[in-house]
Amino acid sequence: MGNPIALIKNFLLSETPDSWAVEAKHRIPELLIDHANCELKAASSALSYIYKYPQHEELCQRMSRIAREELRHYEQVRTLMRKNGIEFKFIKASRYASELRGNIRGHEPNKLLDSLIIGALIEARSCERFFYLAKFLPPDIKIFYEKLMKSEARHFLHYLNFAKQFNLKSSLDFTQRVKELKLIEYDLINKPDKNFGFHSGPLVG
């Protein structure tokens, strides 16, 4: 896979601003609570492919493995939270994820293509954020996030490669659609946010 961070930076249109990562240093409880929720949602998203697309056996097998890995990450975040005296609570999907997924087209095979590209974007951004956060956070969280970078980069490649495969089978608009969704992701990650979260933009004020 080479250098995962270089790969991710070449894919995304913008990097996380240092101001966001510095803010995260002072919001560790919020960060970990949101991160745990993100891992649960990632596992649920992976499982949804198995329910929606059982005819695609290779995709289902891979998503089953990704779901198990995301749940292990959830367990590991909960362990970190327990060590730091942080209580878990459920949080609804962030503006970032919900607005990205709001751009999924409603009809197949475009729906599957869009879902996979957006999955790749979310995994790429998560990997990139782990990289930036590792520079600012306490040692136990830093080590954990450095490990997660590699798995998120793998997940990014799995989602993107499946999108490429389905594009070849269906003669879809993969290259153009990636460009369009990257621009939407760029706008979302740079748009000011009122609430801090793992995928939030710069905070207002």
HUBELZI-V988378 format. One record per residue. N is the residue number from 1. SS is DSSP state (hx for helix, st for strand, lp for the rest). BURIAL is 1 if it has 9 or more other C-alpha atoms within 8 Angstrom, else 0. D_FIRST is the distance of its C-alpha to the first C-alpha in Angstrom with 2 decimals. Layout:
# HUBELZI-V988378
N_SS_BURIAL_D_FIRST / N_SS_BURIAL_D_FIRST
This chain:
# HUBELZI-V988378
1_lp_0_0.00 / 2_lp_0_3.82 / 3_lp_0_6.56 / 4_hx_1_6.69 / 5_hx_1_10.32 / 6_hx_0_10.36 / 7_hx_1_8.49 / 8_hx_1_11.07 / 9_hx_1_13.86 / 10_hx_0_13.57 / 11_hx_0_14.00 / 12_lp_1_16.81 / 13_lp_1_20.17 / 14_lp_0_21.16 / 15_lp_0_20.25 / 16_lp_1_22.07 / 17_lp_0_25.35 / 18_hx_0_26.16 / 19_hx_0_29.39 / 20_hx_1_27.70 / 21_hx_1_25.84 / 22_hx_1_29.12 / 23_hx_0_30.93 / 24_hx_1_28.60 / 25_hx_1_29.63 / 26_lp_0_33.15 / 27_lp_0_32.33 / 28_hx_0_30.44 / 29_hx_0_32.48 / 30_hx_1_31.86 / 31_hx_1_28.15 / 32_hx_1_27.73 / 33_hx_1_30.07 / 34_hx_1_28.21 / 35_hx_1_24.81 / 36_hx_1_26.28 / 37_hx_1_27.59 / 38_hx_0_24.30 / 39_hx_1_22.70 / 40_hx_1_25.71 / 41_hx_0_25.47 / 42_hx_1_21.78 / 43_hx_1_22.82 / 44_hx_1_25.80 / 45_hx_1_23.91 / 46_hx_1_21.64 / 47_hx_1_24.87 / 48_hx_0_26.60 / 49_hx_1_24.57 / 50_hx_1_25.96 / 51_hx_0_29.46 / 52_hx_0_29.24 / 53_lp_0_27.38 / 54_lp_1_28.32 / 55_lp_0_28.53 / 56_lp_0_24.76 / 57_hx_0_24.05 / 58_hx_0_20.31 / 59_hx_1_19.90 / 60_hx_1_22.33 / 61_hx_0_20.71 / 62_hx_1_17.33 / 63_hx_1_19.29 / 64_hx_1_21.36 / 65_hx_0_18.49 / 66_hx_1_17.25 / 67_hx_1_20.91 / 68_hx_1_21.35 / 69_hx_1_18.42 / 70_hx_1_19.83 / 71_hx_1_23.22 / 72_hx_0_22.11 / 73_hx_1_20.91 / 74_hx_1_24.33 / 75_hx_0_26.09 / 76_hx_0_24.36 / 77_hx_1_25.33 / 78_hx_1_28.81 / 79_hx_0_29.03 / 80_hx_1_28.28 / 81_hx_1_30.87 / 82_hx_1_33.40 / 83_hx_0_33.01 / 84_lp_0_33.66 / 85_lp_0_36.53 / 86_lp_1_34.98 / 87_lp_0_36.23 / 88_lp_0_34.05 / 89_lp_0_35.25 / 90_lp_0_34.06 / 91_lp_0_33.13 / 92_lp_0_33.09 / 93_lp_0_30.12 / 94_lp_1_29.54 / 95_hx_0_30.61 / 96_hx_1_27.01 / 97_hx_1_25.96 / 98_hx_1_29.36 / 99_hx_0_29.73 / 100_hx_1_26.30 / 101_hx_1_27.15 / 102_lp_0_30.59 / 103_lp_0_29.20 / 104_lp_1_28.21 / 105_lp_0_30.56 / 106_lp_0_33.01 / 107_lp_0_32.99 / 108_lp_0_30.66 / 109_lp_0_28.45 / 110_hx_1_27.80 / 111_hx_1_27.81 / 112_hx_1_24.84 / 113_hx_1_22.89 / 114_hx_1_23.72 / 115_hx_1_22.97 / 116_hx_1_19.40 / 117_hx_1_18.78 / 118_hx_1_20.47 / 119_hx_1_18.47 / 120_hx_1_15.26 / 121_hx_1_17.17 / 122_hx_1_18.40 / 123_hx_1_15.12 / 124_hx_1_13.77 / 125_hx_1_17.05 / 126_hx_1_17.07 / 127_hx_1_13.83 / 128_hx_1_15.38 / 129_hx_1_18.65 / 130_hx_1_17.52 / 131_hx_1_16.39 / 132_hx_1_19.85 / 133_hx_1_21.77 / 134_lp_1_20.57 / 135_lp_0_22.58 / 136_lp_1_25.76 / 137_lp_1_26.09 / 138_lp_0_27.76 / 139_hx_0_25.94 / 140_hx_0_25.67 / 141_hx_1_24.06 / 142_hx_1_21.86 / 143_hx_1_20.38 / 144_hx_0_19.92 / 145_hx_1_18.23 / 146_hx_1_15.77 / 147_hx_0_14.78 / 148_hx_1_14.74 / 149_hx_1_12.29 / 150_hx_1_9.31 / 151_hx_0_11.08 / 152_hx_1_12.02 / 153_hx_1_8.64 / 154_hx_0_8.08 / 155_hx_1_11.62 / 156_hx_1_11.28 / 157_hx_1_9.06 / 158_hx_1_11.60 / 159_hx_1_14.46 / 160_hx_1_13.57 / 161_hx_0_12.97 / 162_hx_1_16.23 / 163_hx_1_17.95 / 164_hx_1_17.13 / 165_hx_0_18.46 / 166_hx_1_21.59 / 167_hx_1_22.12 / 168_hx_0_22.35 / 169_hx_0_24.75 / 170_hx_0_26.93 / 171_lp_0_26.79 / 172_lp_0_26.15 / 173_lp_0_25.60 / 174_hx_1_21.85 / 175_hx_0_21.35 / 176_hx_0_24.54 / 177_hx_1_23.97 / 178_hx_1_20.58 / 179_hx_0_22.52 / 180_hx_0_25.37 / 181_hx_1_23.50 / 182_hx_1_21.49 / 183_hx_1_24.95 / 184_hx_1_26.31 / 185_hx_1_23.54 / 186_hx_1_24.23 / 187_hx_0_27.91 / 188_hx_1_27.53 / 189_hx_1_25.46 / 190_hx_0_27.92 / 191_lp_0_31.08 / 192_lp_0_33.26 / 193_st_1_33.50 / 194_lp_0_36.46 / 195_lp_0_34.52 / 196_lp_1_31.68 / 197_lp_1_28.67 / 198_lp_0_24.96 / 199_lp_1_24.42 / 200_lp_1_27.71 / 201_lp_1_28.48 / 202_lp_1_30.60 / 203_st_1_33.68 / 204_lp_0_37.01 / 205_lp_0_39.36
